[in-house]
Amino acid sequence: MTNYIPISLLISFSKILETAVFNRLQQYLQANKILVTEQFGFRKGNTIERVIFTLTDNILTSLKHWEQRGGLFYDLTKTLASAMKLF
């Protein structure tokens, strides 16, 4: 009995639970139209090419009409990863 290592099912359970919570949250956000169209991260169908095209198009349109534009870029992946470790 001392040579056997116990098998933990917690990792599998947490992945299943994480997927279920993600799917429910995503459905809720889409159904209630909470996310804006400018939100590109963590959404299906948004590739880096689409992000670059949209950004370039916005910049060129602004320059054409002599408008001022600002951008705010932030990365929450590390924040989300450390928050998930708390749970």
Long-range contacts (C-beta under 8 A, 24 or more apart in sequence): 41-76
